Amino acid sequence: QADNQAVLFDLALEETVKTLNDDFGEVHVLRQVPEIPDYSSREVARMLAHGRASPSEITATFSAKSETLAARVMGAETCLYPMATKGLITLIDPWPRLCPERCSVMMDGKPVANKIRMGKVDEPDEWTQIETHTIDFDIDIPGNLFTLSNLRNPRD
């Protein structure tokens, strides 16, 4: 039955792409964003809070090689590559930027949200997004850096 589902998915996607190409002339498909298998930020937080795992243990457990991730999404992506080769779709691949060598939810041995988006529920088209690409921990900062006075009138 799994094979039948894959065939049905491929056929449905091909028909969808044909229809979209007829209507719009160009179809762009975003490759599935890498997802760490069995990762649960809630469980990680609990493990760290209750001392059941160290950050280094988390790092080892919640990272994955690109090959592992590719195998995970292969079924959903198999039909995309022939369509891209034929010019039926433009495939957008975020993997090289998000996981250049290895995908991980850790930076410098600590859990870090690499993308945070904040916005008002009643204004879904407006938001502020912060992306963390690198991070330094345990650095010395002046004691007055985050005072209200300094935030209003920064001094060097």
Secondary structure, DSSP 8 states (H G I E B T S, - for coil): -HHHHHHHHHHHHHHHHHHHHHHHS--EEE------TT--HHHHHHHHHTTSS-HHHHHHHSEEEHHHHHHHHHHHHTTHHHHHHTTS-EEE--HHHH-SSEEESEETTEE--SEEEEE-TT-TT-EEEEE-S----S----TTTTSHHHHHS---
